[in-house]
Amino acid sequence: MPDVGPMAVELARDLIRVDTSNPPGRETAAARLLQDFLAHHGIAAELIGPDPDRQNLVATVKGRGAGPSIALSGHLDVVPAGELSAWQHPPFSGHLDDDGYVWGRGAVDMKQQVATRAAALVALVQSGIAPAGDVRLIAQADEEVNTGGVGMSWLVANRPDLRTDWAIEEGGGGRIDLPDGRIGVTYGVADKALLPLLLHVRGPGGHASNPGAVTNPTVTLARLVAAIGAAPVERELVPTADHMLRGVLGSSAPSTASVGELVAAAQAAVPRMASSFDAITRTTFTPTMLTGSQAVNVIPDHATCRIDCRLLPGGDPDAAIARLRGILTAAAARGDVWELEAIAAPIGGSASEPDATFTSACEAALHRVDGDPALTFVPVLNSFYTDASHLRRTWGTTTYGCWPWKFTPPADFGSGVHAANERVLATDIEYAARWHMELLLGLAEG
Ligand SMILES: [Zn+2]
């Protein structure tokens, strides 16, 4: 049997070399590369989807019907590379440097993860062990933009036959030093939803040389945006956030505490995750995109701000909009003309009830790979959404976001995501590939 680790590293580098920047995506080339890799190891895979340029790959190893089915899933698209001069090694090179880093767009998010999942499927087949339940590899298009209706949203709606009981997706696998001395490994069980909002401010417009003549929407907008930034925090504790905070705090969790006290205790225990603990215990409103006049000497008649609003799982969009309207009303002056609208339905937002059997299989596989029996899985609510939300919401699949890694310094791992110089140590790709293989073999043996 070829070593699953080096096989995954080579496949990750090959996948990075296929430019699947989304937009436009054009993931079919990467899906074909993966299809050829699997075919080389005797595994048939189909390419499916409504857009020939944006196909999804699905490969299935049939089980004995003696256990839950599981999907190993990940997206093949990446965000654009941005300014090429900012990269130490070209973003589509898949360069392996002397320090052991694999470089390129998708080295962390998430072609290296797809590669480890494909390599683990090969290892399962080569082991000759028939799995208990079906094991499926899904490599989908269009996660990053997620509005093309060609990736996971299309798969869950159009191919219910591909549904699995369990799934492994992205959004977890990092390590936390827990206050009781143990090491926690995160696994995503829930995610927040994005509700994109648009704030309009209007006025008559006029000559910028005579600012006293009219109300300037740009000035009003600046005041309203500042008020959004300064609004008091209103905390809310959903069950998945409660599990996460208490999972981090362990026995040091205060038994009777307000949400604010629980958050403060977790922030003190793990300062590196302070902003995450904040984000998962409230609805956030983050102003991002501004428009105003098209000319320096024109007071515009219309200025706008797009706002990235994130809802907790199960959160009510109307309640979030009402809360933001309250903040804006308090900040607006008499005569200000403004309106707030949702420009799309919420995207993402989901939660899986953790499954004890699934979780302990994940933990046992990590103990076998790592040799440290004290590693503990900690369930997390992600502040961002992933394709896991489609699996959870449409298929009811218990979906964990997990790609365990340990060698890459966390700052290196995180800093390149959606930014320049995305990179990961090859030793982490090998480690994660072995975890996926151990998970599949452990489940196969039942
Ligand atoms: Zn991703």
Residues whose N, C-alpha, C, O or C-beta is under 5 A from the ligand:
A	BS01	ZN	D109 M110 E170
